[in-house]
Amino acid sequence: MRKKLKHILKDRRGFSFPLVVAVALALVLILCGISEYLRLCIIASGVRDAVQSAIVATVTDNYSNVYYGVREGYSGGYRPSGSSWVGSVSTGDIYGRLDRNLGLKNENGAHVKEAGGAEKFKISGLSVTIQNAPLAPSNPANSPAFAADATIQLEVPVSFGGKTLSPMHATLKVRAKYMPVF
């Protein structure tokens, strides 16, 4: 097979022309597939970064609630209420931050990014869980810290060769944790 291929490529009568065209077309198809895969990775990475930025901003917005706990040696989100402490955390407006940062539109419960009249990607199903640090733990060094976990569903339309394929679905998970510097 290898000798036959060498013979075809070295032939000067033009028999190798269709083979070269077929190899060039195969390379173009492979490069198109790779570029589509990279596009999906870039979109997923950008959305994950935007969600992480929004969740970090939410944790930062809880700073005033966490401040009292930091003064006592741990980072719980509590505020004084009379003679006791009550939990005080907020999930913030993560969708609002994502809409502003990514330029999303709210359509039927999903937040959609459009470019040139076509849907670029869609996010939905945001779930935020805030883990409050325990109040006055016996061992603050080993107690869990104030943290926020976010999970969001990403849907990106996929097209290849002028045809629309089934969209890519991904679940993006992001975690932000409060760490006092001082």
N, C-alpha and C positions, 0 to 999 in steps of 0.2 A: 504494500500500500504506500509506504514511504517512498520507495523508488519510483512508483508510478506518479506520485504527486510531484517529486523532483523533476521527472521527465516532462510533465505537463507545464510546470513553471519555467523550465528552461527552453521549452519549445518556442521557436521564433515565428511560427505560423499564426499566432493569435489565438490558440486554443486556451490559453490561460486567462484570457480576458473575462469570460463569464465567472470563472472561479474567483478572480480578484474582486469583481463586482459583488459576488455573493458574500465574500469575507467582509467587504466594506459595509454592506447592508447589515450583516450580523453584528458588526462592531457598533454601528449606529443604534441598533435596537438595544444592545447591551448598555450603551452609554445613556440612552433614554431611560431605561429601567433604573440605572444607578442614580441619574439625576432626580427621578421621581422619588426614589427612596430617600435621597438626601433632603429633598423638599419636605417630606413628611417628618424626618428627624429634626429639621430646623424649626418647623412649626411647633412640634411637640416640645422642643427645648425652650422656645420663646414663651409658650404658654406656661410651662412649668416655672420658668423664671418670673413671669408676671404674677403667678399665683403665690410663689414664694415671697415676692416683694410685698404683695397685699397681706399675706399672713404675718410677715415680720412687722408691717405697719400696724396690724391689729394688736400684736403683742406689745408693740411700743405704745400704742394708745392706752393700753392697760397699765402703763407705767404708774400713773397716779394711784391706781388701786393697789399695785404691788409695793409701792413706796413704804407704806406703813409696815408691811411685813419685813422689808429689807432692813428697816430700822431695828427690828427685833431679832435679826440674824437669819432670816429665811425669806424666801421670795414668794410668798403666797399672796393671792389677790383678795385681801380682806380690808374692811374698813371698821373703825370703831362705831359701835352702836350702843350708846349708854355705857353699861359696865361690861359688855361683851363684844365679840367680833363677829361680823357676818361676812359671808363670801360676797365678793364683788368683782365679777369679771364680765367682759363684754365681747361678743363675737365680731363686733364692728360691722362695717358695710363692705365686705370683700367683693361682692358683685359690682358695687358702685365703683370701687377702685379699679377692678378689671375693665369695666366699661370705659372708664376714663383713660386708663393706660394703653389699652389695646384698640380702642375705638370700636367697641362692640355695640350692637343694637339688640334690644330685647324683643324677641319674636316668639310668641307662643311658649313662654317659659324657658326658652333656651337663649343664650347670648351668642349672636352670630357676627362674625367678621366678614364683611363683603369687600370685594375689590373689583372694580370694573363691572359692576352689576352681577357678578357671580359670587357664590358663597365660597369663602376661603377656608373657614373652619367654624365649628360650633362647639360651645361648652355648655354643660348643664350638670345637674345633680351635685351641686356643691354641698359638701358636708363638713362642718367645722366642729371639732371637739376640743374644748379647752380643759386641760388638766391643771387644776389648781393645786398648788403645793399644800401639804397639810399644815394646819394651824398649830404652831408651837410643837414641832416634833421633838421627840426625846434625843434624837441624833441628827441634827441639821445637815451634817456632812453626807449622810447616806440617804436622806429623804429626797423624794422626787421634786424637781423644780417646776416652776410655772411653765407650761408648754402648750402649744396649739398645734393640732393636726388638721390638715385639710385634705379632702379627697374630691376630685372633680373628674367628670367624664369629658373626654375630648373626642370629637368626630371630625375627620378631615376627608372631604371627597377625593377620590383617587381616579385619575384618568390616565389611559395609556393608549397610544396609537389612535387618538381621536375618539376613543370609546370611554364611557364612564363605567368604572368598576364599582364593586361594593366599597363603601367608605371604610377608612381605618378607624377603629374604636380603640381608645386607650384610657386607662384609669391612671390619673396622675396623683401621686401622694406627696405631700409637702409637710414638713415639720419645722416649727420654729420654737426655740426654747429661750426663756429669759435667763440671762446670766448677769448678775450684778458685777460691775467692774471693781467696785471698791469694797 
